[in-house]
């Protein structure tokens, strides 16, 4: 690429493709696009505006993600990059792509097992024993015979499970 | 002080101080899973703190960012409710405090998600998903401890009784709260308190715990900056670095 010409003519689809190669810093098998963190890509003059949304409000990876996105675009010749943080609509695991879910499973993390609940349904969500508990399949042996060990895991987005058949403990990317 | 700035500081300070309290248990939880849960909840609350205090600082217009507001205000300037500064105590104390807080926090965030202030609404919309998870967990533990052994039942009942007097301040609306209700920013107190009492009653019944009387006298003052002695010690540790080495960065 001729570095003297502004990169503003690059199509948004191309930018999306580049961002599709930026890994999540905590779970590097899934890209920030597959995770649903990148919400929009647009041009403002010769400035590329990338809108991202946090997974959890305290997620320490967000700053690293913002830096990685900026660096990736710089590496492709986009000089002016602006990141916009958008809170609403709040991130949900429903935005995770099928490719992302497959990648998680083969990495040993069980992907979200059901559609996330929306706010209007949340009240039922704080009642104990509300509705059916989703079956989480073991990412190692595929068994549905698994048990929750801890509602929280190594990062805010995960819970801890164990498989009662192959006996392996595993992470579950919880619905949110 | 502007009512909305005051109101935002209250939200931020509640989350900030409870996050600091839970963080002090990092590495000291009664079990590994509990330890991780406490620090995860602390992290969520810290993230929420940043959103509230950033907005408070911007509205205030005195160039104070989230760090200024968290680390450079003294106890009388803090606007948190008294319940969040109560000591961690034993695990029943920690979890009852959490359960009372989560129950109120959850219903407040649901109300704020419909706020007339779009920025407040989106912060609440983000928070309520995390808070619902906190509340499911703390309710679960109250049932397990209350309806557990004779010892765990006794400790949980004692904590429920001792902390009850701090569970009402959130529902004692003052001019700041009333101004927010009038502007459609915050939910009215009646529905909020009814939802709180109903949820606590439901969980306590399942936990075989006796619910303290709803009309009991309640401690007050935190929202107006009149705090218990505990807050000074919490701030002393939390603010030490920025006080001793102003402007230092991680």
Interface residues (C-beta under 8 A of the other chain):
Chain A: X54 X56 X57 X58 X59 X60 X87 X88 X89 X90 X119 X122 X123 X125 X126 X127 X128 X149 X150 X151 X152 X153 X154 X156 X160 X176
Chain B: X32 X33 X36 X37 X40 X41 X43 X44 X45 X46 X47 X48 X50 X51 X106 X110 X113 X121 X122 X123 X125 X126 X127 X128 X129 X130 X132 X133 X135 X136 X137 X139 X140 X143 X199 X202 X203 X206
